Amino acid sequence: MTNILVWIIFGALAGFLIDFIDKSTSLTWPERIGVGIIGAFVGGMIITLVTTGTFSLNGSNSFDIVSIVVAVGGGLVALFLYKRFRRRA
């Protein structure tokens, strides 16, 4: 249960930073949390693929500045894709 709460807090923090960086879209709180969580996942997969050369689902469970930067970077990619698909629909 605590892991889910940490994911939500981490997603909200990353989503807030993404919303602060990208002023073109005003996200609701659920969208911020969702983009932050998806961004952390996407960013973690990209970093794992680039650094180790393998695609792995087991990442670090640390909560540090590098994790925030990776989550925000992945979140910006996820937000870009979200806006592209939302515009088409």
N, C-alpha and C positions, 0 to 999 in steps of 0.2 A: 504494500500500500504506500509506503514512503517513497518507493521509486517512482510511482505515478505522480505523486505530489512534487517531487524534485523535477521530473520531466515537464510538468505544467509550469512550475516557477521558472525553470531554465528556458522553456519555450516562450513564456511571457517576456522575460528579460531580453532574449534575442529578438523577439518580434517587436518589442518597443524600440530597440536600437535600429532594426530594419526600417520601421516606420519613420524614425527620426532621420535616417540617411536618405530614404526615398520619399520625398515630399509630394510626389505626383499622385499618391494613393493614400487615402485616409482609411485605415483598417479598423474594424470593430475589434473588441477584445477577443472574441473567439477566433476571428481571422488572424489576429496577431499571434495568439498562442499556437494555432495550427501551423502558420507559416514558420514560426520559430522552431517548433518540434520537427516539422518536415525539413527545415533548413539544417538543423543539427544532424539529422539522419543523412541528408544529401551531402553536406559538407564532410561528415565523417567518412562516408563511402568514398568520396573523391580523394580525400587526404590519404586514406588507407590504400587506395588503388595507386596513387602517385608515389607514395613513399615505399611501399612494400612490393608493388607490382602484382598483388593478388587482391581479389575482391572478397572481403571478409565481413561478416556481420558482428563479430565480437570486437568491440572497441573499448576504449578506456572509459571508466565511469568517474573520471575526475571532473571537478568543477573548478576550472582555472581560466586565466585570461586567454590561453591558446584555444580552449574549448569554445569560449565566447566568440573569438575571431572566426573560428571554423564554422560555428553555427550561423553567424551573421553572414559570412560569405556564401554558405549553402542556402541560407534564407533569401539572399538577394537573387540567387539563381532560381529558387523556387517561386519567388514573387514575380520575377520576369515571366516565367512560364505560366503562372496563374493569371497574370494580366493579359497575356497573349490569348489564352484559351477563353477567358471571360469575355474578351472583346469579340471573339468569333461567335460566341453563343448568343 
